[in-house]
Amino acid sequence: MDSETDTGRDIRFADLTTLRVGGPIGRLVTATTPAELVELATEVWAAGDDWVVVGGGSNLLVADDGFDGTVIRIASRGIELLPDAPEGAVRLRVQAGENWDELVAWTVEHGYSGLEALSGIPGAVGASPVQNIGAYGQELSDVLVAIEFLDEGATEPRRMTVDELELGYRTSVLKRGLAGVVVSVELELHDTAAERAVLGEAIGAPVAYRQLADALGVQLGDRVPVVRVREAVLALRRAKGMVLDPGDRDSVSAGSFFTNPIVTERVARSLPVDAPKWYLAPEQPDEVTPLASLASQSPLDAFLAHQAALEDAERQAAIAPEDPLVKLSAAWLIERSGIRRGFAIAGSGAAISSKHTLALTNRGNATAEDVAQLARFVQQRVQAEFGIVLHPEPVLLGIEL
Ligand SMILES: Cc1cc2nc3c(=O)[nH]c(=O)nc-3n(C[C@H](O)[C@H](O)[C@H](O)COP(=O)(O)OP(=O)(O)OC[C@H]3O[C@@H](n4cnc5c(N)ncnc54)[C@H](O)[C@@H]3O)c2cc1C
């Protein structure tokens, strides 16, 4: 076996995560091939060690105490074209250790469409199904066919279809606790070869995100060359500190720290009229929905209506599951609860990004506890102001919010 094994107190999670916090680890093993990954994982499980898998460490917040078990780092590479793709499509098997953004760049170069709006997301391919990564109107679930998954305790990976993964907004059965290792993923993308022959360019999927459409100067639903979509997404992300960049300290983060809350329409209606809201029912427009009926309310009336709606929603939840669900903007809730970009608690090494309210950043000397303390502060402010609990998006290890 040519995997690397490191044991020693000087390896810290801070070296393995993009937030650059987290204490010492017991042992680090690195798998560079799928076979080695299976072998290492089965050895670790047979030994009964505590274990955790790490790809790019870009969605992890680990405690300052560290982790006294084995960290399995995945570095297996390989992109393979699979036979029997449907007409006009291409099927890929991608090993878990491939870098996500390098995969996107590769698909764009080859004229395959389906991942272009997911440009610039850090991390490894194996983690992409864990929280069903998404951005700018695309999600992994749009293109994922299946994964090869090694259940904890098993010695052979099995194929899990996309349906079995129960992918949702930043979640899956893996994030909810199914223990094991993603060995590879299988994707189906649109092969633009026929269009390229006529138009000379690879045209992407319909643009499904307002801000991206505006940046491209097109309408929602228009189709634009994949190369332009990638460039526009990368530019938008850079402006928000949302691509890893050693020169940008706002990118020393785990990306968005909170998911956008999903509430019933009743709760959403109790929020101020300018609160962005997206209906989750497919027939509703994926747009900010102004609730004009609330526009004339005084702040006190709006507050009382909000409290009543919250209580109502709790009562209704049991009896009216058909009440439509609405996604809110966590960034808007944070800003409107009085927390501005760049905000830091006195004496803390963590701060809200100066470019994006949703990212908690390490300003250079933060501890994991600094980050957790800031996260709790944000949660408390939003809850006090709006009665809504923000949930963390990264996976927390040894930390509770
Ligand atoms: C600047 C920045 C911007 C970001 N933007 C976005 C965004 O736009 N959209 C988005 O969805 N996310 C975003 N993220 C979050 C993150 O990049 C993604 O969640 C990414 O998929 C994490 O990959 P990773 O390899 O770094 O995972 P890690 O952080 O290493 O691991 C995350 C979780 O997945 C598990 N895991 C990792 N690999 C495997 C595997 N092979 N098998 C089983 N479990 C595994 C880990 O145990 C852990 O629980 C951003 C992060 C940063 C830092």
The ligand as an SDF file (V2000), in Angstrom:
LIG
                    3D

 53 58  0  0  0  0  0  0  0  0999 V2000
  -15.3050   29.8590    0.0660 C   0  0  0  0  0  0  0  0  0  0  0  0
  -16.3250   28.7510    0.1150 C   0  0  0  0  0  0  0  0  0  0  0  0
  -17.4370   28.7950   -0.7400 C   0  0  0  0  0  0  0  0  0  0  0  0
  -18.3840   27.7500   -0.7140 C   0  0  0  0  0  0  0  0  0  0  0  0
  -19.4530   27.8280   -1.5660 N   0  0  0  0  0  0  0  0  0  0  0  0
  -20.3750   26.8220   -1.5810 C   0  0  0  0  0  0  0  0  0  0  0  0
  -21.4870   26.8690   -2.4650 C   0  0  0  0  0  0  0  0  0  0  0  0
  -21.6440   27.8050   -3.2580 O   0  0  0  0  0  0  0  0  0  0  0  0
  -22.3710   25.8520   -2.4340 N   0  0  0  0  0  0  0  0  0  0  0  0
  -22.2270   24.7850   -1.5930 C   0  0  0  0  0  0  0  0  0  0  0  0
  -23.0740   23.8790   -1.6240 O   0  0  0  0  0  0  0  0  0  0  0  0
  -21.1610   24.7030   -0.7460 N   0  0  0  0  0  0  0  0  0  0  0  0
  -20.2440   25.7020   -0.7210 C   0  0  0  0  0  0  0  0  0  0  0  0
  -19.1830   25.6470    0.1500 N   0  0  0  0  0  0  0  0  0  0  0  0
  -19.0720   24.5190    1.0830 C   0  0  0  0  0  0  0  0  0  0  0  0
  -18.1410   23.3900    0.5830 C   0  0  0  0  0  0  0  0  0  0  0  0
  -17.2390   23.8510   -0.3650 O   0  0  0  0  0  0  0  0  0  0  0  0
  -18.9220   22.2140   -0.0120 C   0  0  0  0  0  0  0  0  0  0  0  0
  -19.8050   21.6990    0.9410 O   0  0  0  0  0  0  0  0  0  0  0  0
  -17.9790   21.0850   -0.4590 C   0  0  0  0  0  0  0  0  0  0  0  0
  -18.7200   20.0850   -1.1200 O   0  0  0  0  0  0  0  0  0  0  0  0
  -17.2160   20.4600    0.6810 C   0  0  0  0  0  0  0  0  0  0  0  0
  -16.2180   19.6180    0.1270 O   0  0  0  0  0  0  0  0  0  0  0  0
  -14.9650   19.1720    0.9600 P   0  0  0  0  0  0  0  0  0  0  0  0
  -14.2500   18.1330    0.1770 O   0  0  0  0  0  0  0  0  0  0  0  0
  -14.1710   20.3520    1.3500 O   0  0  0  0  0  0  0  0  0  0  0  0
  -15.6830   18.5180    2.2250 O   0  0  0  0  0  0  0  0  0  0  0  0
  -15.0960   18.4250    3.7030 P   0  0  0  0  0  0  0  0  0  0  0  0
  -15.1920   19.7640    4.3490 O   0  0  0  0  0  0  0  0  0  0  0  0
  -13.7810   17.7600    3.7040 O   0  0  0  0  0  0  0  0  0  0  0  0
  -16.1710   17.4670    4.3770 O   0  0  0  0  0  0  0  0  0  0  0  0
  -17.4990   17.9210    4.5440 C   0  0  0  0  0  0  0  0  0  0  0  0
  -18.3470   16.7450    5.0690 C   0  0  0  0  0  0  0  0  0  0  0  0
  -18.4200   15.7390    4.0740 O   0  0  0  0  0  0  0  0  0  0  0  0
  -17.8560   14.5210    4.5600 C   0  0  0  0  0  0  0  0  0  0  0  0
  -17.1340   13.9140    3.4430 N   0  0  0  0  0  0  0  0  0  0  0  0
  -16.1580   14.4910    2.6900 C   0  0  0  0  0  0  0  0  0  0  0  0
  -15.7700   13.6290    1.7320 N   0  0  0  0  0  0  0  0  0  0  0  0
  -16.5180   12.4980    1.8850 C   0  0  0  0  0  0  0  0  0  0  0  0
  -16.5620   11.2480    1.2250 C   0  0  0  0  0  0  0  0  0  0  0  0
  -15.7920   10.9700    0.1680 N   0  0  0  0  0  0  0  0  0  0  0  0
  -17.4320   10.3110    1.6810 N   0  0  0  0  0  0  0  0  0  0  0  0
  -18.2360   10.5420    2.7420 C   0  0  0  0  0  0  0  0  0  0  0  0
  -18.2410   11.7250    3.3930 N   0  0  0  0  0  0  0  0  0  0  0  0
  -17.3740   12.6920    2.9810 C   0  0  0  0  0  0  0  0  0  0  0  0
  -16.9450   14.9220    5.7110 C   0  0  0  0  0  0  0  0  0  0  0  0
  -16.7800   13.8550    6.6280 O   0  0  0  0  0  0  0  0  0  0  0  0
  -17.7230   16.0760    6.2990 C   0  0  0  0  0  0  0  0  0  0  0  0
  -18.7740   15.5810    7.0940 O   0  0  0  0  0  0  0  0  0  0  0  0
  -18.2240   26.6690    0.1530 C   0  0  0  0  0  0  0  0  0  0  0  0
  -17.0940   26.6300    1.0140 C   0  0  0  0  0  0  0  0  0  0  0  0
  -16.1610   27.6640    0.9830 C   0  0  0  0  0  0  0  0  0  0  0  0
  -14.9620   27.6070    1.8780 C   0  0  0  0  0  0  0  0  0  0  0  0
  1  2  1  0
  2  3  1  0
  2 52  2  0
  3  4  2  0
  4  5  1  0
  4 50  1  0
  5  6  2  0
  6  7  1  0
  6 13  1  0
  7  8  2  0
  7  9  1  0
  9 10  1  0
 10 11  2  0
 10 12  1  0
 12 13  2  0
 13 14  1  0
 14 15  1  0
 14 50  1  0
 15 16  1  0
 16 17  1  0
 16 18  1  0
 18 19  1  0
 18 20  1  0
 20 21  1  0
 20 22  1  0
 22 23  1  0
 23 24  1  0
 24 25  2  0
 24 26  1  0
 24 27  1  0
 27 28  1  0
 28 29  2  0
 28 30  1  0
 28 31  1  0
 31 32  1  0
 32 33  1  0
 33 34  1  0
 33 48  1  0
 34 35  1  0
 35 36  1  0
 35 46  1  0
 36 37  1  0
 36 45  1  0
 37 38  2  0
 38 39  1  0
 39 40  1  0
 39 45  2  0
 40 41  1  0
 40 42  2  0
 42 43  1  0
 43 44  2  0
 44 45  1  0
 46 47  1  0
 46 48  1  0
 48 49  1  0
 50 51  2  0
 51 52  1  0
 52 53  1  0
M  END
$$$$
